[in-house]
Amino acid sequence: MALRAGGRALRLLPGRLRAHGARLGSVGTAEAAEDTEVNTRKKTFTEVQTERLEQAERTVLIKCPSRLNEKKLLQYLSSHGKINSHFFFENRGIHALVEFSEKSSVASLQDIVGIPKAAEHHVVPFKSRLFTFTLKNPVTKAAQETPVHLSPQSHIPVNELIQKLYRADSISSQMYILLNEYQLTEENTKLRFLACSLVQDFARAYFPDSTVKPFGSSVNTFGKLGCDVDMFLDFHDTQEHATQMKKGPFEMEYQMKRLPSERLATQKILSVIGDCLDNFGPGCMSIQKILNARCPLVKFAHQPTGFQCDLSVSNSIAIKSSELLYIYGNLDSRVRALVFSLRCWARVHGLTNSVPGTWITNFSLTMMVMFFLQKRSPPIIPTLDQLKELADEKDKHIIGGNDCSFVSDLSKINPTKNTETLDELLCDFFEYFGNFDFRKNSLNLRRGKEVNKPESSPLYIWNPFEQDLNISKNVNQPQLEKFVAMARESAWILQKEDRTQRMINKEPWGLAALLTPFGKSNPNKMRRTKGLGSETIRSLLDSLKLSNASNLQKAVGK
């Protein structure tokens, strides 16, 4: 069962399976998975995003009664055009996402939808793609109404996940089970692009040629069910049109408001869009305009889809970072499984947090995993400099003076010859960073090498594109010490545990043991940890030359 679960996870994911698929299931399963994914990996990041955005513009979201006749609803909607796909989900009531084959079907539906009757409140007459579906005679039709299948939009709790991990037969299988439970589903991905498309409808009232696109975890293949939607307002197409104007004896251009800086223009644009969403956006709640941040943004809750959203203006380097991770996530099936497992491990032990602070961010942790995979022998993923060498003319991008060029065509990247199992990689990750000389060295993903730190931040991870920036500058010394202590403890658990005996005793083992707060699964574990403390702390101090032994003692004991 566990192997079949791992195989199912792989079939959902783009990635190279020839070298690794047979290790996780039957040969037939691996071949079927590979056949399914060959078509997916032909698509570049840009091609996938373009298809998703176009798909979202043909999609509507309908709030439904708690019980309805699904067949009759679809028959009614089909009178406006062919339906490609649909699904139902729960979010403050039942909602249906319906994707039509043609954009004209949405306009046809909008033409017959009524304006809400406003007995107490006045309404803003905006024809959105958010509808409410009701039954005119709900009492007489109750017998025909049946519950619909609901697509999950959040991952299962960790304690339920751990129960599933018990039934696996290897740590590798456990990691693929976690990936299958936590990764974004096809339905959730469609919902994310629809949220961007609905915001775009408002943005285009002011900027008709603009687009609103997701970036970050929603598109880089490392998004977890329930994560926020990062989106940006893009004027790139407008700028391209301006540069492609035919030149003749005359030149014409629009008269526009001129501002002293791009930052001020960004702030004004976001301020207007934020007010628009606040005053007129159906379901847009808790608007916060954070305009003085390094990257100005508008935060809001989009109640119809259930997402927390961050809207910024064109951030080209952030998009290139999303594309880079998209490539890494598609190169090898082990990459995403390792990242998801380590992110879950870090959250359970308080090493990461959903709010800003001095802890390691998910992005920094993901980059640490990428660096670790570049350091394997042979490497599992290439360095950024190696990807740059494979780039052709269309892949050349200089953004703000930074070279952001790398190959976009995945078929140009040779598969790795590395055959290590996820069991080995997980344990070696903890050993590698449990003994890493953070005092002296930094992580450089362009070169795939440790280099001397240019400044004294406890954790220094070079921004892959803006080389003068440290993406982990927020991390302080106590948080780094806690990470090192947890890594050492996790490596110890994986190396010393008696898996067979733990399975007989129905105790957490493998990844499940790592996802149980240390000391809670076994009352003797805290005593063992404290007994081991002096030896562990001495070795940590020797390897890392950390100055604050008391903080490390607290970290190991947690």
C-alpha positions as semicolon CSV with decimal commas, in nm:
position;residue;x (nm);y (nm);z (nm)
1;M;0,000;0,000;0,000
2;A;0,276;0,242;0,091
3;L;0,455;0,189;-0,238
4;R;0,136;0,246;-0,431
5;A;0,085;0,569;-0,240
6;G;0,434;0,681;-0,332
7;G;0,373;0,595;-0,694
8;R;0,049;0,790;-0,697
9;A;0,231;1,093;-0,566
10;L;0,478;1,067;-0,849
11;R;0,211;1,049;-1,112
12;L;0,080;1,383;-0,992
13;L;0,419;1,546;-1,026
14;P;0,626;1,657;-1,322
15;G;0,971;1,505;-1,292
16;R;1,226;1,260;-1,423
17;L;1,131;0,908;-1,315
18;R;1,340;0,676;-1,534
19;A;1,624;0,662;-1,285
20;H;1,413;0,655;-0,970
21;G;1,055;0,547;-1,039
22;A;1,128;0,173;-1,038
23;R;1,272;0,206;-0,689
24;L;0,933;0,322;-0,554
25;G;0,692;0,074;-0,712
26;S;0,649;-0,186;-0,981
27;V;0,813;-0,141;-1,320
28;G;0,469;-0,103;-1,476
29;T;0,376;0,173;-1,234
30;A;0,701;0,359;-1,301
31;E;0,654;0,332;-1,677
32;A;0,294;0,455;-1,658
33;A;0,401;0,746;-1,441
34;E;0,679;0,834;-1,679
35;D;0,451;0,825;-1,984
36;T;0,208;1,059;-1,809
37;E;0,480;1,305;-1,720
38;V;0,674;1,326;-2,043
39;N;0,414;1,565;-2,185
40;T;0,419;1,780;-1,871
41;R;0,794;1,828;-1,862
42;K;0,795;1,952;-2,221
43;K;0,630;2,271;-2,101
44;T;0,835;2,562;-1,976
45;F;0,742;2,762;-1,669
46;T;0,609;3,044;-1,888
47;E;0,398;2,808;-2,099
48;V;0,236;2,655;-1,792
49;Q;0,157;2,996;-1,641
50;T;0,011;3,125;-1,968
51;E;-0,218;2,822;-2,000
52;R;-0,331;2,855;-1,638
53;L;-0,408;3,227;-1,671
54;E;-0,610;3,173;-1,987
55;Q;-0,795;2,886;-1,819
56;A;-0,881;3,112;-1,524
57;E;-1,045;3,371;-1,751
58;R;-1,293;3,101;-1,866
59;T;-1,383;3,012;-1,507
60;V;-1,659;3,120;-1,269
61;L;-1,713;3,061;-0,896
62;I;-2,064;2,989;-0,770
63;K;-2,188;2,979;-0,412
64;C;-2,440;2,695;-0,386
65;P;-2,702;2,575;-0,137
66;S;-2,581;2,307;0,102
67;R;-2,778;2,040;-0,086
68;L;-2,842;2,057;-0,457
69;N;-2,894;1,849;-0,765
70;E;-2,548;1,856;-0,926
71;K;-2,671;1,719;-1,258
72;K;-2,938;1,986;-1,299
73;L;-2,696;2,264;-1,205
74;L;-2,451;2,150;-1,473
75;Q;-2,731;2,115;-1,727
76;Y;-2,837;2,473;-1,656
77;L;-2,481;2,607;-1,692
78;S;-2,418;2,398;-2,005
79;S;-2,686;2,597;-2,186
80;H;-2,425;2,876;-2,198
81;G;-2,149;2,658;-2,341
82;K;-1,946;2,344;-2,298
83;I;-1,804;2,283;-1,949
84;N;-1,445;2,156;-1,940
85;S;-1,428;2,076;-1,570
86;H;-1,585;2,153;-1,235
87;F;-1,548;2,072;-0,867
88;F;-1,711;2,162;-0,534
89;F;-1,541;2,272;-0,213
90;E;-1,633;2,396;0,133
91;N;-1,551;2,753;0,236
92;R;-1,816;2,932;0,442
93;G;-2,064;2,720;0,250
94;I;-2,051;2,508;-0,063
95;H;-1,887;2,660;-0,373
96;A;-1,854;2,530;-0,727
97;L;-1,566;2,621;-0,959
98;V;-1,678;2,578;-1,319
99;E;-1,441;2,606;-1,616
100;F;-1,600;2,664;-1,957
101;S;-1,437;2,579;-2,289
102;E;-1,491;2,929;-2,425
103;K;-1,461;3,271;-2,262
104;S;-1,782;3,377;-2,439
105;S;-1,974;3,132;-2,217
106;V;-1,887;3,344;-1,913
107;A;-2,027;3,656;-2,084
108;S;-2,342;3,464;-2,181
109;L;-2,394;3,360;-1,819
110;Q;-2,329;3,713;-1,693
111;D;-2,595;3,850;-1,927
112;I;-2,876;3,656;-1,758
113;V;-2,761;3,680;-1,395
114;G;-2,968;3,914;-1,180
115;I;-2,858;4,200;-0,955
116;P;-2,906;4,124;-0,581
117;K;-3,217;4,278;-0,428
118;A;-3,100;4,540;-0,179
119;A;-3,365;4,581;0,089
120;E;-3,127;4,719;0,351
121;H;-2,797;4,772;0,168
122;H;-2,707;4,937;-0,157
123;V;-2,497;4,727;-0,392
124;V;-2,207;4,815;-0,622
125;P;-2,322;4,715;-0,973
126;F;-2,010;4,521;-1,077
127;K;-2,051;4,219;-1,308
128;S;-1,796;3,982;-1,160
129;R;-1,751;3,608;-1,209
130;L;-1,872;3,536;-0,857
131;F;-2,232;3,416;-0,844
132;T;-2,482;3,287;-0,589
133;F;-2,705;2,999;-0,695
134;T;-3,034;2,942;-0,510
135;L;-3,339;2,719;-0,555
136;K;-3,672;2,892;-0,611
137;N;-3,866;2,612;-0,444
138;P;-3,623;2,459;-0,197
139;V;-3,888;2,276;0,009
140;T;-4,055;2,089;-0,276
141;K;-3,723;1,997;-0,436
142;A;-3,551;1,882;-0,118
143;A;-3,603;1,516;-0,200
144;Q;-3,401;1,552;-0,521
145;E;-3,111;1,726;-0,356
146;T;-2,806;1,521;-0,255
147;P;-2,469;1,609;-0,098
148;V;-2,191;1,667;-0,351
149;H;-1,832;1,543;-0,336
150;L;-1,612;1,815;-0,187
151;S;-1,252;1,866;-0,299
152;P;-1,020;1,918;0,002
153;Q;-0,851;2,258;0,010
154;S;-0,629;2,202;0,314
155;H;-0,390;1,927;0,419
156;I;-0,461;1,681;0,697
157;P;-0,334;1,760;1,051
158;V;0,012;1,630;1,143
159;N;-0,127;1,376;1,392
160;E;-0,341;1,219;1,116
161;L;-0,043;1,224;0,881
162;I;0,170;1,039;1,136
163;Q;-0,092;0,763;1,154
164;K;-0,064;0,720;0,776
165;L;0,315;0,714;0,794
166;Y;0,302;0,413;1,032
167;R;0,174;0,197;0,746
168;A;0,464;0,271;0,508
169;D;0,752;0,028;0,466
170;S;1,039;0,276;0,425
171;I;1,127;0,636;0,500
172;S;1,120;0,706;0,126
173;S;0,761;0,586;0,109
174;Q;0,675;0,796;0,412
175;M;0,815;1,105;0,242
176;Y;0,611;1,047;-0,073
177;I;0,297;0,994;0,137
178;L;0,361;1,331;0,306
179;L;0,415;1,493;-0,033
180;N;0,091;1,347;-0,167
181;E;-0,105;1,478;0,132
182;Y;0,050;1,826;0,147
183;Q;0,113;1,933;-0,213
184;L;-0,124;2,160;-0,405
185;T;-0,393;1,967;-0,587
186;E;-0,506;2,041;-0,942
187;E;-0,828;2,187;-0,799
188;N;-0,649;2,410;-0,550
189;T;-0,412;2,535;-0,820
190;K;-0,708;2,629;-1,042
191;L;-0,860;2,817;-0,750
192;R;-0,539;3,015;-0,698
193;F;-0,525;3,127;-1,058
194;L;-0,894;3,217;-1,044
195;A;-0,830;3,439;-0,738
196;C;-0,565;3,625;-0,940
197;S;-0,798;3,652;-1,238
198;L;-1,077;3,799;-1,024
199;V;-0,840;4,065;-0,887
200;Q;-0,725;4,130;-1,243
201;D;-1,084;4,219;-1,339
202;F;-1,063;4,512;-1,097
203;A;-0,710;4,613;-1,193
204;R;-0,809;4,635;-1,558
205;A;-1,070;4,897;-1,476
206;Y;-0,771;5,129;-1,428
207;F;-0,504;4,953;-1,636
208;P;-0,676;4,767;-1,923
209;D;-0,361;4,589;-2,046
210;S;-0,237;4,473;-1,707
211;T;-0,238;4,116;-1,580
212;V;-0,237;3,972;-1,229
213;K;-0,020;3,662;-1,195
214;P;0,070;3,435;-0,904
215;F;0,430;3,374;-0,805
216;G;0,615;3,198;-0,526
217;S;0,476;2,881;-0,370
218;S;0,157;2,883;-0,579
219;V;0,357;2,817;-0,897
220;N;0,708;2,694;-0,806
221;T;0,596;2,331;-0,734
222;F;0,672;2,365;-0,361
223;G;0,338;2,509;-0,248
224;K;0,153;2,345;0,040
225;L;-0,225;2,325;0,068
226;G;-0,331;2,627;0,272
227;C;-0,037;2,852;0,185
228;D;-0,097;3,218;0,097
229;V;-0,132;3,340;-0,260
230;D;0,143;3,581;-0,366
231;M;0,031;3,775;-0,673
232;F;0,167;4,069;-0,867
233;L;0,028;4,329;-1,104
234;D;0,224;4,303;-1,427
235;F;0,265;4,574;-1,691
236;H;0,527;4,381;-1,887
237;D;0,297;4,321;-2,185
238;T;0,220;4,694;-2,203
239;Q;0,591;4,781;-2,205
240;E;0,660;4,522;-2,476
241;H;0,385;4,670;-2,692
242;A;0,541;5,015;-2,655
243;T;0,881;4,890;-2,774
244;Q;0,727;4,712;-3,072
245;M;0,547;5,016;-3,215
246;K;0,617;5,069;-3,582
247;K;0,841;5,366;-3,643
248;G;0,750;5,613;-3,916
249;P;0,786;5,982;-3,989
250;F;0,582;6,052;-3,675
251;E;0,588;5,911;-3,326
252;M;0,288;5,904;-3,097
253;E;0,273;5,813;-2,733
254;Y;0,023;5,832;-2,452
255;Q;0,015;6,130;-2,219
256;M;0,074;5,989;-1,873
257;K;0,121;6,106;-1,519
258;R;0,492;6,145;-1,452
259;L;0,628;6,066;-1,107
260;P;0,981;6,115;-0,968
261;S;1,047;5,746;-0,895
262;E;0,930;5,396;-0,981
263;R;0,877;5,324;-0,611
264;L;0,636;5,618;-0,576
265;A;0,446;5,502;-0,885
266;T;0,421;5,152;-0,735
267;Q;0,291;5,291;-0,405
268;K;0,024;5,501;-0,577
269;I;-0,089;5,212;-0,799
270;L;-0,122;4,976;-0,504
271;S;-0,298;5,239;-0,296
272;V;-0,565;5,282;-0,564
273;I;-0,609;4,908;-0,624
274;G;-0,625;4,848;-0,247
275;D;-0,901;5,109;-0,210
276;C;-1,085;4,959;-0,507
277;L;-1,078;4,609;-0,359
278;D;-1,176;4,742;-0,018
279;N;-1,472;4,944;-0,142
280;F;-1,600;4,742;-0,436
281;G;-1,437;4,396;-0,445
282;P;-1,687;4,114;-0,369
283;G;-1,546;3,903;-0,088
284;C;-1,228;4,110;-0,043
285;M;-1,184;4,167;0,331
286;S;-0,927;4,297;0,584
287;I;-0,739;4,515;0,334
288;Q;-0,396;4,627;0,457
289;K;-0,185;4,863;0,247
290;I;0,180;4,809;0,343
291;L;0,332;5,067;0,113
292;N;0,654;5,155;0,295
293;A;0,795;4,802;0,294
294;R;1,104;4,718;0,085
295;C;0,857;4,564;-0,159
296;P;0,526;4,757;-0,122
297;L;0,220;4,534;-0,113
298;V;-0,150;4,507;-0,032
299;K;-0,259;4,221;0,196
300;F;-0,619;4,100;0,196
301;A;-0,841;3,800;0,258
302;H;-1,033;3,669;-0,042
303;Q;-1,332;3,506;0,122
304;P;-1,487;3,335;-0,186
305;T;-1,173;3,126;-0,241
306;G;-1,059;3,122;0,123
307;F;-0,708;3,253;0,046
308;Q;-0,493;3,508;0,223
309;C;-0,342;3,717;-0,059
310;D;-0,044;3,950;-0,101
311;L;-0,057;4,179;-0,406
312;S;0,255;4,362;-0,528
313;V;0,360;4,529;-0,853
314;S;0,588;4,366;-1,113
315;N;0,872;4,192;-0,931
316;S;1,072;4,031;-1,210
317;I;1,341;3,880;-0,988
318;A;1,079;3,712;-0,769
319;I;0,933;3,556;-1,085
320;K;1,277;3,427;-1,190
321;S;1,319;3,274;-0,843
322;S;0,984;3,098;-0,887
323;E;1,093;2,969;-1,228
324;L;1,427;2,845;-1,092
325;L;1,254;2,643;-0,820
326;Y;1,002;2,518;-1,077
327;I;1,293;2,378;-1,279
328;Y;1,459;2,220;-0,976
329;G;1,128;2,069;-0,862
330;N;1,073;1,909;-1,203
331;L;1,422;1,768;-1,256
332;D;1,401;1,483;-1,006
333;S;1,115;1,333;-0,806
334;R;1,323;1,330;-0,484
335;V;1,367;1,708;-0,474
336;R;1,011;1,798;-0,378
337;A;0,968;1,501;-0,146
338;L;1,275;1,609;0,052
339;V;1,171;1,976;0,067
340;F;0,814;1,900;0,182
341;S;0,937;1,663;0,453
342;L;1,194;1,910;0,585
343;R;0,947;2,198;0,581
344;C;0,701;1,992;0,783
345;W;0,978;1,888;1,023
346;A;1,087;2,250;1,068
347;R;0,732;2,369;1,139
348;V;0,666;2,095;1,396
349;H;0,979;2,194;1,591
350;G;0,920;2,569;1,572
351;L;1,212;2,637;1,339
352;T;0,984;2,816;1,091
353;N;0,676;3,026;1,146
354;S;0,395;3,172;0,937
355;V;0,458;3,525;1,068
356;P;0,775;3,731;1,008
357;G;1,047;3,702;1,270
358;T;1,402;3,589;1,341
359;W;1,345;3,227;1,239
360;I;1,439;3,056;0,915
361;T;1,182;3,117;0,639
362;N;1,046;2,843;0,415
363;F;1,228;3,005;0,123
364;S;1,562;2,999;0,305
365;L;1,509;2,637;0,414
366;T;1,421;2,540;0,056
367;M;1,740;2,704;-0,070
368;M;1,939;2,513;0,193
369;V;1,793;2,190;0,053
370;M;1,881;2,296;-0,303
371;F;2,238;2,372;-0,197
372;F;2,263;2,034;-0,023
373;L;2,143;1,857;-0,341
374;Q;2,400;2,048;-0,548
375;K;2,670;1,916;-0,312
376;R;2,587;1,547;-0,354
377;S;2,830;1,323;-0,543
378;P;2,722;1,317;-0,817
379;P;2,499;1,628;-0,784
380;I;2,123;1,575;-0,802
381;I;2,051;1,924;-0,938
382;P;2,280;2,164;-1,129
383;T;2,412;2,497;-1,003
384;L;2,267;2,820;-1,136
385;D;2,590;2,888;-1,327
386;Q;2,552;2,550;-1,501
387;L;2,193;2,636;-1,595
388;K;2,318;2,969;-1,730
389;E;2,564;2,790;-1,958
390;L;2,271;2,604;-2,118
391;A;2,071;2,922;-2,182
392;D;2,008;3,041;-2,536
393;E;1,927;3,392;-2,659
394;K;1,563;3,386;-2,550
395;D;1,672;3,290;-2,197
396;K;1,892;3,600;-2,153
397;H;1,752;3,830;-1,884
398;I;1,924;4,123;-1,716
399;I;1,704;4,271;-1,442
400;G;1,819;4,581;-1,256
401;G;2,177;4,509;-1,358
402;N;2,154;4,150;-1,228
403;D;2,213;3,856;-1,462
404;C;1,905;3,635;-1,427
405;S;1,975;3,415;-1,730
406;F;1,926;3,039;-1,715
407;V;1,784;2,770;-1,943
408;S;1,404;2,745;-1,952
409;D;1,379;2,422;-2,156
410;L;1,403;2,130;-1,912
411;S;1,484;1,881;-2,188
412;K;1,824;2,048;-2,231
413;I;1,926;1,950;-1,877
414;N;2,088;1,606;-1,847
415;P;1,939;1,374;-1,583
416;T;2,145;1,309;-1,273
417;K;2,333;0,982;-1,231
418;N;2,282;1,000;-0,854
419;T;2,083;0,701;-0,722
420;E;2,073;0,776;-0,347
421;T;1,746;0,697;-0,171
422;L;1,541;0,955;0,014
423;D;1,625;0,768;0,335
424;E;1,992;0,845;0,278
425;L;1,933;1,204;0,169
426;L;1,718;1,290;0,471
427;C;1,972;1,159;0,720
428;D;2,266;1,315;0,536
429;F;2,089;1,655;0,526
430;F;2,074;1,658;0,905
431;E;2,435;1,544;0,937
432;Y;2,558;1,797;0,679
433;F;2,400;2,103;0,839
434;G;2,445;1,970;1,191
435;N;2,821;1,998;1,127
436;F;2,828;2,295;0,888
437;D;3,069;2,573;0,981
438;F;2,814;2,856;0,986
439;R;3,062;3,081;1,166
440;K;3,287;3,093;0,860
441;N;3,096;2,977;0,552
442;S;2,798;3,088;0,347
443;L;2,584;2,904;0,089
444;N;2,620;3,008;-0,276
445;L;2,374;2,838;-0,512
446;R;2,519;2,999;-0,823
447;R;2,843;2,808;-0,771
448;G;2,717;2,521;-0,553
449;K;3,000;2,585;-0,305
450;E;3,058;2,710;0,046
451;V;3,229;3,049;0,035
452;N;3,356;3,278;0,307
453;K;3,083;3,495;0,455
454;P;3,104;3,856;0,330
455;E;2,955;3,980;0,659
456;S;2,874;3,851;1,004
457;S;2,510;3,740;0,979
458;P;2,468;3,408;1,165
459;L;2,322;3,242;0,854
460;Y;2,428;3,370;0,512
461;I;2,254;3,238;0,196
462;W;2,336;3,432;-0,118
463;N;2,039;3,554;-0,316
464;P;2,075;3,360;-0,644
465;F;2,017;3,671;-0,856
466;E;2,082;3,977;-0,638
467;Q;2,425;3,870;-0,523
468;D;2,465;4,155;-0,275
469;L;2,169;4,031;-0,069
470;N;2,148;3,765;0,202
471;I;1,806;3,598;0,189
472;S;1,848;3,475;0,550
473;K;1,960;3,802;0,705
474;N;1,664;3,792;0,947
475;V;1,789;3,477;1,123
476;N;1,955;3,541;1,460
477;Q;2,211;3,331;1,648
478;P;1,971;3,154;1,890
479;Q;1,747;3,044;1,604
480;L;2,044;2,910;1,408
481;E;2,167;2,725;1,716
482;K;1,822;2,572;1,761
483;F;1,823;2,456;1,399
484;V;2,166;2,295;1,439
485;A;2,062;2,120;1,762
486;M;1,742;1,985;1,603
487;A;1,935;1,866;1,299
488;R;2,182;1,679;1,519
489;E;1,905;1,524;1,725
490;S;1,716;1,417;1,411
491;A;2,026;1,255;1,262
492;W;2,077;1,067;1,590
493;I;1,718;0,937;1,586
494;L;1,743;0,811;1,228
495;Q;2,076;0,640;1,290
496;K;1,999;0,478;1,624
497;E;1,632;0,383;1,614
498;D;1,527;0,018;1,604
499;R;1,263;0,043;1,332
500;T;1,130;-0,313;1,371
501;Q;1,087;-0,283;1,749
502;R;0,919;0,058;1,713
503;M;0,673;-0,084;1,459
504;I;0,595;-0,376;1,692
505;N;0,539;-0,131;1,980
506;K;0,331;0,095;1,750
507;E;0,567;0,382;1,819
508;P;0,653;0,651;1,562
509;W;0,948;0,552;1,343
510;G;1,143;0,715;1,061
511;L;0,984;1,038;0,939
512;A;0,694;0,992;1,181
513;A;0,940;1,002;1,474
514;L;1,088;1,326;1,339
515;L;0,742;1,485;1,313
516;T;0,664;1,409;1,677
517;P;0,787;1,686;1,911
518;F;1,098;1,542;2,074
519;G;1,024;1,400;2,416
520;K;0,648;1,348;2,363
521;S;0,637;1,018;2,174
522;N;0,856;0,842;2,432
523;P;0,881;0,960;2,796
524;N;1,241;0,838;2,806
525;K;1,345;1,046;2,505
526;M;1,387;1,370;2,697
527;R;1,601;1,192;2,957
528;R;1,812;1,042;2,676
529;T;1,842;1,383;2,513
530;K;1,959;1,544;2,835
531;G;2,201;1,260;2,904
532;L;2,344;1,306;2,558
533;G;2,347;1,680;2,601
534;S;2,702;1,746;2,717
535;E;2,859;1,531;2,443
536;T;2,636;1,680;2,172
537;I;2,697;2,035;2,287
538;R;3,074;1,986;2,299
539;S;3,081;1,852;1,944
540;L;2,859;2,137;1,825
541;L;3,078;2,395;1,991
542;D;3,388;2,238;1,836
543;S;3,244;2,227;1,484
544;L;3,057;2,556;1,485
545;K;3,254;2,755;1,743
546;L;2,931;2,890;1,883
547;S;2,982;3,129;2,166
548;N;2,656;3,095;2,355
549;A;2,658;2,752;2,520
550;S;2,355;2,825;2,737
551;N;2,138;2,900;2,436
552;L;2,252;2,579;2,270
553;Q;2,176;2,379;2,587
554;K;1,821;2,515;2,575
555;A;1,795;2,434;2,204
556;V;1,908;2,073;2,246
557;G;1,673;2,025;2,537
558;K;1,365;2,142;2,346
